[in-house]
């Protein structure tokens, strides 16, 4: 998904001014994340994200510091025009950000023509640096102790300690109108009357955070609880005072907060502005705290204590309807949004690998989701980590002090992170380290990431190959085209690096969409504007020759390859089109093969055979047939259908495909596919099947089946091998869940009805669950392997920084599918499925894993049956008899059985060979068929089961056969075996004599003084 790569860039936080260097206290990005600001005790710096450069700096005077206090935190206004600085003396310092279009902050020195080509702009660096200036607008004095600040579009919201309250004040009116009066000034005291939904009203609001995407805000109170809060106005006010009044898809997906109980005070309940909230993180204080609060409720200081589960940070993820909560003890909890009735689901607690966080993590300092919602970056007092939405820890930095020279090491973010945020495109993570041990200004770092192309577009071809994208290049896994052993060799170099043209990336950074063709040879890239494509056969990129044509459109909805034709969903001057470009022609508006207008923005494209599926923001699915003609290629609209009432939030759809019944494929009209197809979608994090059914009026309606929650991405194989045809593979952060023949999935029970009469979708358990210890990227169907990567961080005592790289990993899935068949008494299907893979060099290894799994499960089952005194005929219990029957269909059965036997406990051998057969007979079979090495392995089994004859005749016969075959390596192993079972050397001497490897006259081993001859 997301993997750190290379090494972090370190930014100098000390301004190039004659000012003393100070510790950076806080970091905050602008609303659009093109800029970010840092604050020190007395200064404020404004940075450009790409390229990373300081554009403005404001330093406060000593008089201002003494009167108003030192800087503590900073916050941006939603429009990015103002910055609010919170000081230690409860003042708000208002800073205005002014844009100067006529000034240039940095001048490029003149360069000779031959030298300029060595100083080309990097990705995202071609746009000119804008000149900015910072001006002091004023200072606001806050009565009482200021705790938290949250600027809004029209006012500043803040919380105080004395008295406990939440207040808001309007921005200063520069126009002079409305300067007097109390309009826009509001105060809500923290008590049972004003905020009746608080679990405990004897608290203060320590932290307020507004989340623009959801329209909600999160509050953290002094008792450690966290709340999801929204400001409502009475209908007479005309519109909501909350900035979340505009309901978009994500807000529609979340719904509204449950209304709190009415206040008993009629004066408060009649207020036009009311806060409504629900607790999302419940903390139960100890009994002694509850008793002390009951005795002396006003003395808050007396019952203050360190609660391990006290909330320190909250990060909502509206795209997956998920909340991340960081605690004082360092744990991170994932919880779903509360239901309409206010019930909070049980959270999932994430675990940092203990072997790396030996000294603990400290409390959570900062958290932020990537803009696509797939990963969460967490900063602790003693490290950092990146988690996937399913709970997989992708990368972390802990315990580096044990592996580096602390006097030279400069990557201070490995010791702890104070604040962080994702840069545009999520290719970089900007981090503020807690402190730098060796440099006064070594606190700001930018860590680059490689991410899977499925984060931008989940198309079938992007999941068929492991396909990663970086800041200025893409990486394609080529192991599928290599021999079998190269696939499972982690050291094999099987990644192709394809660098995107500098002229395109410098002006159109970051990459938004990447697409790979079905054969892996064609690549298309779309950035901020335009698109480019590449052929690995020719090694050439094609770009728009006319830059105006390139800048005239934006790809929105995705890119797909249909053979050599590129299909792109674009937005042009407020209109929405689907364009077809040929790889063989130059990129220009004149060479567009076909234009298809669509009425609303495209959310996602999908290609199934020659059917193009287009899902738009108005909740409509269009079905097009791709029809090649003699001169060109065009799209033919077959039909469309709306999902109103089925899909609540169209923009939450992340993946789209469908499955056609075989009868319709062979005999039906493709134009009728839409009415009979089973539609597959990932909506938010839910993997959903929509099954069509016709009503009495002939209308097509859909029954929804939710297969799984929190699915990060999925594969669907319409033409799999044997059992895998129409199989569905989904990854949930812990393992891959496989639904075999998803087209035949039926409801497990009639769908119940909810209280409002709507149908509650049922859930279908997967056929196979494959746990993985790495992050999967693709499934190589023809090789029976799952390919993925895991991150390695290299730290050395002689390095001053940390190097990150991703290592390719693989996992066989054959034995998981075979085990499913055996558990369902489907031996014939298992044999048919396995026969497709018996040509692989590691096929016997896969069977050996299968047998080992069955043997261990069989032992546990026998132990449980014996303990329950229900043991009847041992041969009738467990899967072992079925597994042995299955293995007998393959020539590798003898090797598989003995290979497994040598890897399991000897106590399992009697049960195994009771089912397989007498190992003596198996040894004879190997010896007669010339499988000498396998026979050698059975010698160990015979010895372990004490079935060798006293004269070692079996070993001698095998030694004679090995000598005749001139297999000297096997001979040496047999002689070593004979020496190990008889320390006197008599067995070895007898074998050498009988096989005539050493003549009898010279075989007096150990006799005399060095007279033995070899």
NUKE-556877 format. One record per residue (C-alpha): x, y, z. Coordinates in steps of 0.001 Angstrom, whole numbers, plus 500000, padded with zeros to 6 digits. Example, Ala and Ser with C-alpha at 12.3 -4.5 7.8 and 13.67 -1.06 7.14 Angstrom:
<pts>
c1  c2  c3
512300  495500  507800
513670  498940  507140
</pts>
This chain:
<pts>
c1  c2  c3
500000  500000  500000
502379  502727  501302
506081  502003  501796
508849  504460  502786
511744  504429  500390
515247  505845  500106
516102  508300  502922
514394  511302  504497
515245  514830  503395
516199  517152  506214
515017  520782  506024
516797  523624  507716
514328  525315  510053
516672  528151  510978
515786  531285  508921
518540  532817  506821
518424  535908  509029
520596  537267  511835
518354  535633  514440
519141  533043  517089
518137  529475  516256
515108  528314  518238
513313  525033  518757
510372  524474  516412
507282  523983  518580
504506  523294  516098
503824  522531  512446
500588  523080  510491
499784  522740  506774
497548  525171  504903
494046  523948  503955
495193  523028  500404
498557  521709  501712
500588  523680  499195
502108  525606  502111
502921  524868  505718
503886  527017  508663
506213  526402  511585
506320  528330  514831
509098  528803  517356
509128  530659  520650
509209  534019  518920
509004  533405  515171
506690  532185  512429
507972  530738  509131
505938  530074  506002
507118  527240  503734
506314  526012  500262
505787  522233  500190
507250  521656  496727
509929  522821  496338
510603  522976  500061
511607  526595  500651
510877  529348  503175
508765  532086  501581
508270  534402  504565
509290  534789  508193
507810  536928  510954
509646  537509  514212
507888  538935  517252
509615  541575  519381
510680  541033  522950
508044  543536  524061
505328  541494  522384
506651  538298  523960
506624  539840  527436
503136  541337  527090
501343  538547  525246
503436  535476  525963
505555  533173  523821
504216  531224  520854
502697  527849  521678
500564  526581  518756
499394  527834  515372
496242  527280  513330
495195  528202  509766
491878  529742  508845
489821  527632  506371
490484  530064  503505
494244  530077  504090
494330  533877  504453
495059  534028  508185
497120  532253  510817
496176  532261  514506
498981  531814  517035
498112  530666  520554
500461  532026  523224
501413  530920  526717
499568  533899  528302
496151  533067  526724
496405  535518  523837
495566  534980  520200
497971  536614  517761
496345  537113  514349
498629  537023  511314
497500  537918  507798
498985  536062  504818
499241  538318  501760
500030  537128  498248
502199  539398  496117
501865  538387  492472
504364  540976  491197
507292  540027  493424
509613  537044  493066
511024  535677  496348
513996  533862  494813
515968  534835  491722
517613  532114  489649
521235  532993  488877
522070  533287  485168
523470  530083  483723
525194  529250  480478
523164  527234  477988
525261  524108  478442
525046  524359  482228
521274  524967  482456
520487  521383  481491
522110  520229  484730
519693  522333  486810
516299  521206  485573
513310  521511  487930
512294  518354  489726
508814  516940  490195
506439  519791  491051
509152  522437  490921
508414  524061  487553
505656  526327  488896
507067  529712  489987
507482  530415  493679
504855  532916  494800
505862  535798  496999
504138  535904  500382
504292  538336  503258
503136  538038  506872
501548  540982  508705
500405  541314  512285
496650  541947  512220
496035  542192  515921
495950  540465  519285
492894  539056  521102
493002  538689  524879
491113  535655  526198
489592  535797  529678
490537  532693  531631
493098  530083  530707
493040  529344  526964
493077  525615  526207
492386  525084  522493
491723  527132  519346
489913  526212  516114
489549  528966  513462
486507  528856  511171
485435  530779  508098
483547  533533  509944
484712  533197  513548
487306  531749  515924
486167  528958  518232
488122  528328  521436
487806  526680  524842
488816  527987  528257
489530  526477  531657
488313  529202  534035
485412  529085  533624
485032  525780  531712
483441  526992  528488
483472  526935  524693
483340  530369  523070
483513  531977  519693
484431  535462  518491
484155  536851  514960
487165  537744  512901
488116  541414  513120
486057  543388  510570
488551  545304  508499
485748  547152  506686
484673  548948  509850
481042  547780  509676
479575  545921  512590
482596  546583  514767
480346  547309  517723
477732  545034  519242
477834  541422  520323
476774  539736  517070
478838  536612  516487
479977  536379  520119
478716  533221  521841
479593  531319  524997
478575  527794  525977
479381  526798  529522
480449  523189  530049
477624  521920  532229
474618  519634  532097
472298  522374  530856
474360  523664  527918
475951  520366  526898
473671  517621  528244
475249  514899  526075
478529  514959  528004
479094  511773  529994
480632  513851  532783
479935  517588  532748
482558  518418  535398
485304  518724  532763
486994  521175  530443
487381  520894  526663
491113  520429  526105
491196  520073  522337
488872  521142  519501
489504  519982  515927
487313  520741  512914
487231  518285  510006
486102  520004  506839
485384  516810  504894
482769  515609  507359
481353  518854  508746
481937  517427  512230
484417  518339  514884
486050  516296  517587
486409  517394  521201
488723  515861  523773
487780  516597  527375
489944  516675  530472
488642  513303  531681
490159  511608  528600
486926  511068  526676
486484  512032  523024
483294  513283  521375
482016  513731  517858
480270  517121  517860
478206  519284  515488
476695  522753  515871
473016  523072  514959
470808  526096  514497
467063  526173  514921
465133  526178  511630
464199  529839  512137
467828  530820  511604
467677  529824  507945
470919  527850  507705
473251  525910  509884
475964  527819  511672
478210  524847  511364
480559  524924  508442
479343  521445  507554
476027  522747  506196
476848  521696  502650
476164  517987  502579
478447  516113  500243
478726  512396  499596
480953  511715  502558
478672  513564  504939
475660  511808  503488
477425  508526  504121
477972  509447  507790
474536  510913  508410
473720  513181  511353
474652  512834  514975
471974  511529  517303
470167  514417  518974
470777  514714  522683
468127  514684  525338
466355  518050  525795
467645  520348  528464
465559  520923  531556
466319  524639  531382
463849  526231  529003
466051  529257  528469
468970  527164  527232
466807  524865  525138
465416  527895  523344
468869  529062  522212
469193  529248  518433
472653  527608  518527
473042  524223  520161
475835  521679  520248
474925  518044  519687
477442  515300  520246
478082  511688  521076
480900  509992  522948
483229  508065  520643
485876  507117  523209
484630  506056  526625
486991  506111  529606
485860  504818  532998
487770  506542  535830
488883  504514  538869
486617  504256  541890
488758  506513  544081
488398  509273  541505
484633  508851  541394
484412  508972  545219
486603  512090  545444
484573  513828  542755
481403  513005  544660
482843  514410  547932
484413  517560  546452
483144  518067  542887
484658  521515  542475
488316  520641  543156
489401  519255  539795
493109  519207  540666
492638  516739  543528
491335  513943  541329
493523  514444  538293
495278  511196  537399
497154  509625  534474
494559  507502  532654
496327  505168  530155
493356  505262  527750
493008  509034  527885
492504  510342  524347
495365  512473  523024
494405  512785  519325
491460  511889  517102
491657  511406  513321
488391  510730  511430
488469  508838  508140
485216  509651  506305
486132  507588  503248
486045  504382  505312
483673  505635  508074
486431  505056  510594
487799  506883  513633
491399  506599  514851
491992  507526  518489
495452  507878  519991
495862  507471  523732
498168  508535  526537
499626  505044  526856
500557  505017  523164
497914  502628  521856
495927  503509  518736
492315  502375  518455
490204  502052  515307
486459  502432  515796
483546  502792  513409
481338  505852  513480
478568  505649  516093
475223  504345  514903
472062  506401  514762
471033  505282  518238
474379  506477  519634
475930  503024  520173
479731  503020  519861
481166  499829  518299
483978  497998  520055
487317  499416  518883
490189  497538  517285
493429  498107  519195
496524  498317  516999
499721  496707  518206
503184  498031  517448
505739  495220  517033
507096  494835  520573
510512  493709  519473
511162  497170  518062
509486  499333  520728
511442  497909  523638
511447  501178  525522
507766  501858  524902
506241  504340  522488
505269  507166  524800
501959  508926  524297
500508  509695  520869
501449  513218  519729
499968  513464  516225
497914  511456  513731
496739  512058  510182
495091  509962  507476
496249  510207  503888
493816  512038  501608
492697  508732  500040
491962  507273  503488
494146  504182  503038
496902  504817  505615
497294  506527  508972
500545  508189  510035
501103  508256  513805
503741  510170  515732
504667  509166  519300
507006  510651  521848
509523  507919  521026
508884  507000  517386
506465  506881  514467
504552  504366  512378
502275  504082  509345
499208  501800  509518
496867  500656  506792
493131  501124  507226
492794  497398  507936
495261  497532  510835
498479  496379  509128
501625  498135  510390
503418  499044  507155
506455  500890  508534
507727  502076  511892
510667  503736  513590
511453  502633  517150
514497  501596  519117
516998  503162  516718
519105  504325  519667
520291  500726  520082
521698  500519  516546
523304  503885  515707
525991  506220  516917
523861  508818  518702
526586  511452  518480
526555  511342  514660
522996  510219  513840
520902  513056  512370
517479  511500  511621
515880  512903  514752
512385  511808  513696
513401  508233  514546
513496  509272  518225
510018  510808  518300
507621  512977  516283
505831  516057  517572
503669  516755  514487
503209  515491  510921
501113  515754  507761
500853  514159  504314
502016  516282  501370
499796  516571  498231
499548  513239  496432
500563  511395  499639
504023  510662  498245
505752  512415  501148
505278  512580  504901
506421  515845  506501
507444  515328  510130
508495  517596  512957
510874  515760  515262
510616  516381  518991
514205  517576  519135
517468  517082  517337
520311  515724  519485
523096  517063  517261
521768  520093  515343
519867  523136  516529
517662  523211  513421
517503  519489  512581
513811  518980  513302
512006  519072  509932
512100  515960  507735
510374  514857  504531
510140  511070  504122
509381  509825  500555
506942  506971  499970
506130  504496  497222
502478  503510  497052
500413  500975  495192
498640  502203  492065
495433  500680  493435
495199  503581  495908
494295  505838  492998
492432  503368  490802
491402  499786  491500
491229  498391  487992
491740  494674  487256
494989  495255  485360
496451  497344  488191
495898  494399  490544
497122  491772  488095
500671  493113  488367
502448  494537  491393
502454  498172  490326
503933  500921  492510
504161  504629  491902
506605  507096  493382
507129  510807  493220
508586  510832  489705
508522  507212  488500
506582  503951  488517
507755  500453  489431
506416  497366  487655
506945  493843  488975
508325  491664  486172
508662  488436  488130
505565  487025  486432
507589  486851  483205
510576  485152  484872
511278  481470  485606
509543  479941  488616
512551  480129  490914
513025  483852  490260
509517  484499  491556
510128  482925  494965
513694  484253  495309
513509  487454  497398
516939  488554  496167
515948  488454  492495
515852  491891  490861
512429  491773  489237
511301  495417  489469
511408  497643  486414
511857  501353  487189
510195  503622  484631
510930  507318  485131
508184  509734  484081
509433  512533  481758
510832  515444  483738
509096  518049  481614
505687  516544  482471
506206  515830  486165
507803  519197  486929
504586  520999  485933
501909  518366  486646
503030  516818  489931
501676  514800  491729
500627  511597  489941
496879  511077  490381
496188  508041  488180
498381  505219  486891
497220  502429  484614
498873  499266  483339
497756  497225  480339
496705  493590  480708
500059  492362  479334
502013  494792  481500
503687  496487  478521
501810  499789  478319
501701  502385  481086
499618  505552  481318
500153  508354  483837
497907  511328  484636
498982  514144  486922
497458  517507  487761
496717  518150  484062
496899  516101  480879
498347  512605  480548
501318  510684  479091
501813  507026  478147
504743  504658  477748
505574  501405  475966
508139  499076  477508
508640  497504  474077
509939  500700  472478
511030  502357  475713
509455  505647  474592
507052  508061  476257
504453  509965  474271
503414  513443  475376
501260  516260  474059
503253  518380  471648
500871  521282  472293
501108  522270  475949
497828  524213  475753
495964  521045  474776
497600  519191  477661
496665  521861  480203
493079  522128  478923
491805  518939  480595
492123  516944  483797
491751  513191  484146
488990  512494  486669
487628  508995  487004
490517  506886  485791
492564  505456  482920
492250  502032  481278
494006  500177  478478
491996  498204  475931
494744  496507  473925
496635  499504  472436
493810  502016  473037
493854  504231  476123
490455  505055  477653
490428  508202  479801
487654  509891  481765
488365  513631  481588
486933  516982  482591
487174  519728  479970
485891  523237  480695
483212  521974  483078
482081  519166  480737
482761  515449  481211
483983  513120  478476
485346  509651  477893
488192  509852  475388
489931  507125  473411
493596  507582  472448
495717  505230  470353
499201  504271  471468
500280  504290  467812
499319  507941  467240
500783  511108  468678
498930  512706  471572
496788  515579  470336
493150  516598  470212
493102  515819  466496
494042  512184  467128
491309  511382  469643
489645  508233  468296
486314  508804  470023
484633  511212  472455
481682  510162  474562
479890  512812  476617
478603  511908  480078
476251  514123  482107
478127  514066  485423
481656  513430  486739
482986  509901  486367
483744  508208  489675
485319  505018  488344
485930  503101  485122
486136  499339  484747
486810  497059  481808
485459  493504  481566
486343  491865  478246
485052  494373  475678
482500  495918  478054
483300  499321  479534
481552  500084  482829
481265  503756  483751
479950  504752  487177
479173  508450  487607
478563  510814  490505
474813  510889  489857
474674  507230  490996
474287  505796  487493
476096  502824  485942
476561  502982  482157
477407  499951  480048
479324  500544  476799
480522  498035  474231
483900  498770  472673
483461  498242  468933
486481  498303  466624
485775  499454  463059
487871  499441  459908
489263  502928  460572
488825  503615  464265
487231  502390  467470
484110  503664  469188
481852  503192  472185
478289  501938  471871
475948  502633  474794
474013  499461  475642
472130  500769  478644
472290  502371  482059
470798  501797  485468
470574  503930  488593
471570  502803  492070
469478  505357  493950
468379  503795  497212
471156  501205  496955
474369  503258  497085
474060  506235  499444
477356  507931  498545
478510  507505  494913
481956  509007  495566
482606  506290  498158
482738  503631  495395
486375  502547  495014
486189  499414  492852
483738  498197  490231
483329  495011  488222
480671  492505  487334
480170  488821  486656
477988  487511  483819
476250  484101  484063
477780  481534  481698
474515  481085  479795
474374  484811  479059
478031  484781  477999
477535  482009  475474
474035  482633  474145
472867  486066  475272
472996  489466  473650
475762  491628  475182
473305  494512  475260
471324  492580  477888
474298  491981  480194
473374  494862  482469
470055  493262  483458
471560  489922  484512
475046  490852  485748
476048  490546  489394
477772  493838  490211
480776  493913  492529
481710  497127  494334
483874  498348  497161
481828  501077  498846
483944  502792  501463
485584  499756  502996
482735  497321  502371
482981  494634  499704
479490  494479  498219
477699  492188  495773
474589  493556  494058
472408  490757  492703
469767  491655  490110
466191  490484  490315
463206  491492  488222
460058  492709  489881
456562  491904  488678
456581  495132  486667
459768  494059  484898
461993  496516  486796
465498  495397  487734
466150  495709  491456
469220  494735  493432
469718  492692  496574
472803  493785  498470
475191  491327  500082
478082  492651  502157
480925  490153  501981
483377  491932  504271
484158  495236  506011
487297  497329  505811
488565  495733  502593
491545  497677  501288
491471  496319  497745
490317  493249  495874
491001  491108  492829
488398  489298  490767
489417  486526  488381
486797  485889  485762
488946  483357  483945
490809  481677  486755
492244  478186  486735
489736  475482  487595
488192  476305  490938
489458  479873  490771
487169  480899  487922
484972  483781  489078
486840  483815  492374
486990  486977  494442
490033  487921  496511
489928  490700  499098
492604  491957  501505
491463  493235  504913
494790  494225  506468
495457  490844  508089
495075  488330  505291
493458  487563  501963
489877  486383  502023
488826  484295  499016
485276  483632  497857
485373  480782  495347
482837  481044  492526
481460  484346  493723
478812  484158  491022
477184  481259  492872
477128  482933  496283
473640  482791  497715
472089  484423  500717
472684  482430  503860
469313  483508  505231
466473  485812  504231
467499  489417  504687
465916  490803  507846
464154  494106  507897
465300  497077  509901
463040  499238  512031
462419  501620  509168
461318  498811  506861
464491  498775  504756
466322  495551  504061
469412  494815  506107
472086  493273  503860
473300  489848  504889
476951  488798  505066
478668  485866  503413
481683  484150  504951
484686  483614  502723
485691  480179  501449
489378  480508  502281
491311  482848  504574
495040  483216  503858
496961  485005  506657
500014  486918  505464
502996  488484  507210
503644  490974  504380
501532  493337  502316
500190  491682  499126
500167  493502  495799
499094  490905  493229
498163  487270  492708
500072  485313  490060
497363  482840  489124
499419  480707  486757
502211  480337  489333
500074  479840  492444
501798  482659  494295
500795  485850  496099
503354  488632  495583
503856  491461  498053
506443  493635  499761
507578  494512  503253
509717  497407  504441
513262  497168  505750
514951  500032  507590
518743  499889  507501
520559  501597  510371
524306  501351  510908
526691  502835  513419
528676  504389  510554
525554  505946  508910
524149  509314  509940
520725  508514  508480
518261  505643  508004
517845  503907  504654
514438  502462  503731
513771  499884  501054
510985  497481  500158
511734  493779  499856
509715  491457  497645
507978  488591  499448
505871  485692  498205
503407  483171  499587
502041  479979  498024
498265  479814  498010
497850  476334  496468
497657  474448  499757
494992  476814  501098
492677  476110  498146
493404  472379  498279
492686  472283  502001
489297  473891  501350
488429  471128  498880
489540  468399  501267
487538  469891  504129
484468  469785  501898
485145  466192  500728
485925  467357  497196
488883  465141  496353
488100  465075  492639
487988  468897  492453
491237  469094  494417
492994  466741  491987
491690  468676  488992
492818  471977  490483
496277  470683  491468
496879  469146  488044
497064  472667  486571
500129  473398  488724
502046  470096  488783
504547  471428  486227
505873  473997  488724
509252  473276  490290
507864  474006  493752
504684  471946  493353
505984  469193  495668
506820  471845  498258
503218  473102  498132
501918  469554  498678
504325  469141  501563
502958  472291  503220
499452  470926  502728
500304  467594  504350
502117  469288  507228
499050  471447  507927
496731  468444  507815
498978  466386  510114
499075  469122  512751
495314  469675  512585
494776  465922  512745
496896  465653  515894
494915  468420  517584
491642  466773  516583
492705  463384  517939
493854  464962  521174
490511  466735  521571
488560  463570  520766
490662  461533  523165
490150  464097  525897
486389  463963  525317
486547  460142  525235
484833  460066  521863
487566  458253  519961
486126  455547  517733
488084  454408  514702
491172  456655  514356
491252  456069  510617
487840  457687  510260
488800  460907  512073
490285  464024  510539
491415  465028  507071
494561  462909  506989
493000  459950  505153
491523  462276  502524
494840  464107  502140
496745  460849  501598
494141  459721  499067
494621  463018  497256
498428  462730  497259
498285  459263  495733
497220  460852  492433
500655  462451  491970
504103  461031  491339
505610  463207  494082
503579  461507  496831
506479  459450  498253
508762  462489  498373
506043  464634  499924
505284  462131  502699
508869  461612  503795
509676  465320  503415
506808  466134  505729
507767  463376  508164
511253  464824  508599
509744  468239  509518
507203  467109  512116
507610  465654  515578
508441  461955  515715
505389  461420  517914
503270  462145  514818
504954  459385  512755
502914  456376  513942
499636  458120  513083
500966  459349  509714
502278  455981  508563
499270  454189  509946
497356  456017  507214
500045  456178  504508
501297  452626  504888
504288  450728  506223
507438  452844  505653
509325  449608  504943
507131  449038  501900
507547  452675  500850
511317  452289  501152
511272  449230  498952
509113  451043  496420
511590  453919  496229
514527  451551  495929
512944  449554  493123
511931  452670  491176
515354  454276  491427
514383  457093  493808
517514  456691  495839
517504  460038  497625
513906  459534  498701
514796  456032  499895
517621  457578  501921
515110  459785  503690
512973  456752  504510
516006  455206  506207
515718  457880  508879
512037  457088  509321
512711  453354  509627
515373  454075  512202
513048  456372  514147
510293  453751  514139
512872  451032  514996
512102  448989  511892
515682  448596  510666
517076  445091  510875
519996  444490  513151
522415  443884  510244
521531  447211  508533
520652  445339  505356
518411  448126  504067
521160  450692  504375
523679  448408  502727
521365  447726  499773
520790  451441  499328
524518  452107  499582
525198  449513  496910
522613  451099  494596
523974  454594  495197
527505  453413  494497
526374  451793  491275
524646  455031  490260
527815  456943  491228
525822  459212  493524
528741  459887  495865
526917  462609  497792
524235  460086  498781
526914  457539  499624
528555  459955  502007
525234  460672  503719
524497  456950  504144
527941  456343  505644
527441  459273  508013
524070  457794  508993
525643  454400  509722
528335  456034  511802
525719  457993  513793
523698  454897  514754
526764  452923  515837
529607  454776  517526
531815  451679  517505
532126  451837  513738
531125  448207  513260
528072  449064  511156
530144  451350  508960
532860  448718  508595
530371  446013  507661
528719  448246  505045
532034  449174  503428
533024  445528  503216
529735  444231  501869
529476  446901  499198
533176  446437  498347
533781  450168  498509
536824  449267  500656
538480  445848  500285
538196  443597  503342
541984  443337  503851
542175  447103  504296
539050  447577  506337
540512  447145  509824
539212  450538  510882
540669  451906  514029
543211  449043  514401
546913  449542  514565
548701  452877  514369
547318  454641  511355
547076  451516  509201
543546  452246  507950
543515  453023  504244
540724  454881  502277
</pts>
